[in-house]
Amino acid sequence: MSVLFDETEINGMTIQNRFIRSATWEGMSSDQGSCSKELVEFTVNLARGGVGLIVMGHAYVQENGKATPRQTGVYEDDLMDSLRSIPEEVHKSGSKVAIQLSHSGGNTNQEWMPLPIIGPSSFINRFDNKVKEMTIKEIEGIVNAFGQAARRCVEAGFDAIQIHSAHGYLNNQFLSPYWNKRKDAYGGPIENRARLLFEITQRIRQEVGNKIPLLVKINSEDFVEGGLSLSDTIWVCKKLPTLGIDAIEVSGGCRDAGEDLMPH
């Protein structure tokens, strides 16, 4: 029998096989981010079909981090009641479920996110919206928001947390010189551009402890001129396990690279 059907383990989390469903935007939540019965059924059906680990997402950690319509939100405690049934039902099929935490940064549209759009640096995004460069206080708020969202999700019964750092969203924007033009401790060399991701990783570990599997999804490259390079990604990936990351999912591309180079 193929090794794909063998049990495996990530930081104490036993997965019944090696089939992992990567996170996507389901578009099945309310405009405020609360989980629908449709989303519960969709996720539970994956477990019934035998997927060992389901990574659902991407779920936004701050109100101003919404990237797409009907995206799942985890930015306040009240939103968690509608999500609790997902791990409860998934576990009945012997599967595990993680949730991917995300912030849109400058990759959003003012039409469906009527709050100021923020990013590592000022730029005009693909929706012709102005993105405001984040202050240090706003960066600190983002780090805290990821930590609190992770805590909420673990308390709701999710087995693992994944940090979304790919596809042109906020963490990817900080990592990539294509978007990140900062001159302070969060810009310039990769050691600085990775600072936000590293601080988020450390904060989540503080909030959930060392026994919860912590994953990251990261771009190999952005596939845009002046974007994140493979050598920089390798440097980041070597550093992440020392900060508490247990597994790395490598992806690539972003909307700015064109539809052919944006995962769907």
C-alpha positions, 0 to 999 in steps of 0.5 A: 500500500502507498505511503500516502495511507500511512499515519504521520505526526506533526508535533504530537498531532497524529494524522490518519493518512498523508492527505492534506487539504490546503487552505482556500477562500471558501466564500461561505461565511456572512459579510461579518465573517461568521461561519455558515452551515454551508461551510460546516457541511463543506468541511465535514464532507472533506473529513468524511471523504478521508482527508487526514488534515483539513486546513480551512481558511483563510480567516482574517484576524482583524476587521481591516484584514478582510481580503475577499467577500464572505471570508471567515473572520476570527477577529473577535470572540463572538465569531467563534461560536459558529466555528466550534461545530467544525472541529467537533464534527470533523473529529467524528470521522477521525480527521484533524482540522487546522485553520489558516490565519491571514490579513489582507494587507494591501490586497483587498478592495475598498468596496467590500472592506470599507476601512483604511487599507494598510500595508508595509508601504504606501502603494496603489493596489490592483483595485486602484485603492490607496494603501497606507504605510503601517505605523509601528503601533499598527504592526504591534496590533497585527502581531497581537491580533494573530496571537489572539486569533490563534488562542480563540481557534485553539479554544474552539477546538482546532487541532493546529494553526497555519500562518498565511504568508503567501499569495500577496497578503500582508505577511507576504507583502512584508517579506517581499521587496516588491511591496516592502519599501520600508527604511526601518527595522521591518524593511531592507534586508530579508532579516528585517522583512521577515521580522513581522512573520517571526514576531507573529510566530513567537506571539502565537507560541506564547498564546497557545503553548508548545504542544499545538502544531504551528504551520506556515504557508509561504511563497517560494517566489512571487513571480513578479519583478523585484519580488521575494527570491527563492534564496530569501525564502530558503533563509526564512524557512531555515529560521522558522523551525527555531521559532516554533514552526512545525511544518512549512507549506511552500506555494508561490505567485500572487495576483500581481503576477497574473491569473496564471501565476495565482493559485486558485 
